[in-house]
Amino acid sequence: MQNTSAARDAAMTTFLFLLVCLAFLAVGIWAARRESVDSQGAGDLINARRRLPTWMACLTLAATWIGGGYINGTAEATYDSTRGLVWCQAPWCYALSLIVGGLVFAKPMRERGYRTMLDLFEQRHGTRIAAALFVPAVIGDLFWTSAILAALGGTLSELFQIDFRFAICLSMGIVVAYTVWGGLWSVACSDILQLACIVFGLAITVAPALHVAGGWTQMSSDYVAKFGDQARLLPQLNAWWGSDPWAWQWLDSALLLILGGVPWQVYFQRILACRTSRTAMSMSVIAGFICLIVAVPPAVLGAVGATLDWSALAATPPAEPAAILPHLLRYALPASLSLLGLLAILAAVMSSMDSSILSSASLFAWNVYRPIARVPDTDPSIQRILRGAIVAMGCLAILLALEVESVYQLWYLSADLVYVILFPQLVTSLFLHSVTPRGAVAGAVVAVLMRAILFAAATEQGARMLATVDWPVPLRYAPWLTLAMLCSLSTIVVVSRMRSRA
């Protein structure tokens, strides 16, 4: 009897998975045909003719940020006994990132009429430096896509008996198909449908999950009793001083998400596609608030999982905290609601994947191929290279998704690289007119060296070596990533001024 029920659930899940994928494909193709994409050049595919309405730009940007990692990571943080709500930073940090980006960076970038984020560096420092900065940007996109793709495949295979490779290949194939067909227009329109699925699928599961946990009052009191100070949104004052000042590492992580969330092509692609700079600013700020609101359901679901009596459900807690959201949907809710929650996870993953591979392909076609081939901006070969790069990025993401353990490590490393390398370059190139190419190169070298040292110290062998020395408390808890970023920024400014005086 149990085998029959499991087979029926697997069949329903597979059917829903196929149906949703086909729906996203249909919307993407419809958007491409509606905008006559076949008659557009590569620049129009990248920026949607700079005609994205404000409401559409808000929703596509929010959908891109609310990816599979955003939803699963929020639930994981509130569930994990070693972290708690205080380490659930993504919702408010990403919201602040979009607000800061809108208020500070959106207007000057849009007013200059760039096609991609790297156009700024190409204009200030030349094509070679812009092409070099393509490397950390594309690494971040590629490993981000691979990690969330692998998470989707693992969820479907472990909980719903859908083949891992089938899930990965089909979902990425659908995303590649409509992205190749219509560029940003197809991505934006499919993002709207995906965001609707995310909101509906998560919102409808919150009340039943709270009911299983005994209601909001019971759940919240149990959560505070279990996590103590970790159940707060912000660290207490004693976490900043004393023998264990972990709040400085908390601050380092928060700044990584807030400031490191700005210098991504996937963000500026929406900014540069808006009709005016005012539209770009308002769109980014509104999208930040949308991200904050949508994070509430997964945060609540993670807290429910942390306080739930799993034995009463004839189930066990998940083996890994990262699996709490699909595990909770599977075992604590009726089959129909768990399928709707799965729909939300699937939509979240696909809304991030399409934007990520399009942004990487755009950088390659526009800032690497175009200057190397020395072709005009309207040359048809750029469009062909763009579409080929989309396919190539999708294939690379599939291959890397099969190596999920290494992907997650490299994903976090690449996120650090974007913060440490690209953020200082973006700030200085956009706002400091005295910055020189030599200063930009020196800053990048310092950033790479410092990040390499920090990475070596974080390895098992490096940790053992450091453990032999009794380091002072301020050094052990210092916000090293932020200090590395500031060193890079300072190097750019100092070397540029030395060069200008010489």
N, C-alpha and C positions, 0 to 999 in steps of 0.2 A: 504493500500500500504506500509506504514511504517512497519507494522507488518510482511508483507511478506519479505521485505528487511532485517529486523532484524533476521527473522528465517533463511533466506539464509546465512547471515553472520555467524550466530551461527553454522549452519551446516558445512560451509567451515572451520571455526576455529576448530571445533571438528575433522573434517577429517584430517586437517593439524596436529593437536596435536597427533592423533593416528599414523599418518604416520611417523612423526618425532620420536616418542617414539619407534616404531618398527624398524626404521632405526638404532637408537642407540643400540637397543638390538641385531640386526643382526651383527653389527660391533663388539660388545663386544664378542658375541659367536664365530664369525669367528676368532678373535684374540686368544681366548682361545684354539680353536681347532688347529690353526696354530702352536702354541707353545707347543702343547701336555701337557696342564696344568694338566690333570688327573694323569700324572706320576710324578708330582712335589710334593715336600714337602711343609710344611707351610712356611719355610724360603724363598722358591722360589716364592710362591704366594705373599709374602710380598714385596720382592725386585726384582721380575722379573728376577731371576738368575743373577742379577747385569750385565745385558746385554743391558740396554736401550741405544740406540744410542743418540748422542748429540742432533740431530735435534728433535727426539721424546721427549727426556727429556725436552728440552726447551719449546716445545708446550704444553706438558701435565702440566708442572708447571705453565705456563702462563694461560692456560685454567682454572686451579684450582683457581688461584687468581682472575681471571676475572669472578667472580660469579654473581649471581643475585643481591646480596647486593652491589657489586662493581659498577655495571652498574646503577641500580636504585638509589643508594646513590650518585653517581656522578651527575646524572641529578637533584636529589633533592637538593643537596647543591647549585648548580648554580641557581636553580629556587627560593629557599626559600628566602623571603624578609628579614628574620632575619639573614641570613648567607652570601650568595653570593659566588663569586669565591674564595675569600680569605679563606673560610672554606671548599673549595673543596680540601681536603688534601689527600684523598685516592689515587689518581693516582700517584702523585710524591712521596708520603710517602711509598706506597707499592713498587714502583720501587726502591727507595733507600733501602728498607728492603731487597729485593732480592739481590741487589748489595752488601750491607754490609754482608749479609749471605754468598754470594759467595766468597767474598774477605777474610773474617775473619773466618767463621765457617765451610765452606764446606770441605776444605782440611783436617784439623785434624779429623773431624768426619768420613770422607770416608776412610782415611788411617788406622784408627783403626778397620775398618771392622765390625762395629755394624750392627745389624738388624733393630733396632728401636732407636729413640731418648733416650728412657729410659734406654737403655743398658749402656749409659754413667754413669747414676746415680747408676745403679745396680753394675757396676764395681767399682766405687769409694766409695759408701756408703752402699751397700748391697741391698738385694731384698726387704726388708721391706720399706725402704725409697723410692725406685723406685716405689713400688706398691702404696705408699701414694701419690707420685707425679703424678700417673696415674689419680687421681681424678680431679684436675683442668684441666688437658689436655683433658680428655674425656668430661667434662662439656662444655668446649669451643667448641669442635667439635659437640656435640649433640645439643646444643642450636643454634649454627650457622646454622646447617642443618635445624632445625625445623623452624627457622625464615624465611629463604629464601624459604622453602617449603610452608609455610603459605602465603608468599607474592605472590608466583606463583598462588596458589589456589584462593586468593582474586582477583588477576588481571583477571583470566579467568572467575570467577563467576560474578563479577560486570560488566565487560565490554563486555564479549562475551557469557554470559548466559550458561557457562559450569559449571556443578555441582561442588561445592567446594570439597566435599569429593571424588568424582570421580577423579578429577584432581590430588589431593594429592596422593591418593592410587595408581593410575595407574602409575604416574611418579616415585614414590618411588619403586613400584613393579618392574618396568623395570630396574631401577638402581640396586636394590638388586639382581635381576636375573643374570645380566651379571657380577656383581662384585663377587658374590658367585662362578660363573662358572670359571672365569679366573683370579681373583685377579688383581694385578697391571697391567699385560699385557692388560687385557680387558679394564681397566680404562684408560690406556694411549692411546690406539687406539681409543676408543670412544671420548676421550678428543680432539683428533685431528679433528675429524668430528665436534664436538661441537664448537671448536674454529673457524673453517671455517664458520659455521652458524652464530656465533656471529659477526665476522668481516663483512661478506656479508650482514647480516640482518640490521646491524646498519649503515654501510657505504652507503647503497643504499637509506636510508631515510633522510640523512643530507641535500642534495641539495634541494629536494622538500620542506622540512621543512623551510629552509632558504628562499626559494622563497615565501612561505606564509607569512613570517615575513618581506618581503621587501628587501631581500638580506643581505649579510654579513655586508656591511657598515652601512646600516640603523639599523640592529639588534644590532651591537656592540655599536653604538652611543647611541641608546635607553637604552641599558643595563648599560652603564657607567653613563648616566643621572639618571637612577633609583637607582642604588646601590652606586654611589659615590666611596668612598675609599674601600668599600667592593667588588668592581669589580676588584681589584688588586689581584695578586697571593700571594703576601707577605704583611704583615702589614706594615704600615708606621711607621716612627720613633716615632711619637707622641703617638702611640698605646702602647708603652713600658713604658711610664712614665705618670705622671699627675694623675688626679682623677679617671681615668678609664683605667688602664693598662691591657686591656683584652688580649694583645699579649702573656702574660705569660701563660694564659690558652690555647691559640692557640699553643704555644710551647709544653705544656704538652700533648695535643692531638696528635701533630705531632710525638713526641718521642714515645708515646704509639703505634702508627701505625708502625713506623720505627723499633724500637727495639723489641716491643711486637709482631711484625710479624715474628720474627725468631724462637722462641722456640715452634714450632708446628710440630707434627709428620707428618702432611700432607706435610710439606716442606721437612723435612729430609728423608721422604720415597723416594722422587725423588733423593735426594743427594746420599743416600746409595744404590740406584739402578743403579747408573752410573758405567761405566767400570773402570774409573780411577779418582783420585782426581782432576787432571787437567780438565777432562771432567765435573766434578761436579761444579768446580769453574766457568768455562766459561758458562755452561748451566744456572746457576743462574743469572749471570750478563746479559746475552742475554734476558732471560725471563723478567727481570726487565724493559728493554727498550721496549719489546713487550707490557707489561702492560701499560706503559706510552702512547704508541701510540694508543692503542685500547680505552683508556679513552677519547680521543678527541671527537668522535661522541656523546656519551651521555652527555658530558659537553656542547657541542654546542646545543644539543636538549633541555637541561634544560634551557639554556639562551634564546632559541627561545620561550619556554613556558612562560618565565618571561616577555617577551616584546610583546607577541602576543595580538592582539585585539580579544578576544574570542567572543565578541558580533558579530563581522563580520562573524564568523563561525556558528552563531546561537547555540552557546554552552557557557557553563560557565566554569571557572577555576576549577580544581579539589578541592574537599573538604579538602584534606590533601596534603601537598607538596610531600610526599612519593609516591603519585600516578601520578606524573606529566608525567613520561615517557610513561606508557601505555595509559594515558588519551590523551596525545598529539598524539600518534600513531593512536588512535581511531578516534579523531575528526578533526585533522588538515591534515590528509593524506588520499589518496584514499584507498579503502578497500584492494586492492592487496598489497600495500606498508605497510599498518598497519599489515597485516598478516606476512609479512617478518620481520617486527620489533618484532612481537610477537615470531617468530621463534628464534630470537636472545636472547630474554629474557628466553625462555624455555631452549635453549641450555646452557645459562650461569648458570641457576639454576642446571641443571642436571650435568654439569661439576664440580660443587662444591660438590654436594651431594654424588656422587660416591666416590670421594677422601676422603671426611670427614668420611663416615661410614667405609671405609676400614682402615683408619688410627686408628680410635678408636678400631675397632675389632682387629687390629694387636697388639696394645698395650696390650689389655686384654689377648689375646691368648699367646703372647710371654713373657710379663713381669709380668703377674698376674697368669695365669693358669700354665704355664710351671714350674716356681719355686715352686709353691705350690704343684703341683702334683709330682714334682721331676722326671720328665721324660726327656729322652735325647732330644737333639734338633731335631732329625730326627723322633721322635715318631709320628705315624699317628694320634694319638688323638689330637695333636696340630692343625693339618689341619681341623679336624672335629669341634673343638672348634672355630677356626677362622671363618669358614663358618657359624656356628651357631650364633656367635657374630655379624656377618654382618647382618643376618636376625633380630636379636634382636635389634640392633641399628636402623635399618630401621623402625621397628615397634614402638620403643620409639619415634623416630622423628615424625612419623605420629600422635601419640597420643598428643605429645606436640604441634604440629602445630595447633591443634584444639583450643589451648589456646593462641592465638597469642599475646595478650596484655602482659601477664606475660612472654612469651617467649622473647619478645624484651628486657624487662628489665633485665632478667637473661642473655641474650646474651651479653649485654654491660658489665654487671658485670663480666661474665666469661672472656671476653676479657681483662678486667682490671686485673683479677687474674693471667692470663697467663703472663702479663707484670710484675706485682709486685712480683709474686712467682717464676715462672719458669725461667725468664730471668736471675736474679741473680744466681740461681742454675746452669744454663747452663754455664755462664761465669766463675764462680769460679771452677766448676768441670772440665771444659775443659782446663783452662789455669793456675790455681793455684794448684800446687802439695801439698801444705801444708794444704789444706782444709780437715777437718775431718767430719765424720758423725754427731757428736754433733753440730758442727758449722752449718751444713746444716739444721738440725732440728731447731736450734735456729733462723736461718734466716727465715725459713718458718713460724715459729710461729709469729715472729715480723711482717712479711708481711701480714699474715692473720688478726692479730689484728688491724693493721693500716688500712687495707682495710675495715674491719668491721666498724671501727670508721667513716671513710669517707663515707661509705654507709649509716650509721645511720644519719650522718649530711645532706645527700642529700635527705632524706625522707621529707615528708611534715611536720611532727611533729618536726623533727630535724631542718628544715629550720626556723620554727617559733621560736624555742628556740634560735637559733643563731641570729635571727633578733633583739632580745631584747638587744643585746650587740653591742656597736659601735666598731667593730673590725677595726684595722689599715688597710689601703689599701693594703700593702704588704701581709698581711695574707689572705685577701679576694680573692686575685688574684694569690696566690702562685700556682706553678705547683705541687699539692699535690701528684698526682700519681707517678710522677718521684721522688719526695722526699721519698715516701714510698718505692719505688724500691731501691733507694740508701741506705736507712736505712737497708733494708733487706740484701743488698750486704755487707754493712759495718759490720753488725752483724755476718754474716758468716765468714768474714775474722778475726775479733777481737776474737770471741769465738774459732775459730780454732787455732789461735796463742796462746791464753791463755792455751788451752788444750795441745798443743805441748810442751810448756815450762814447764807445770806441769809434 
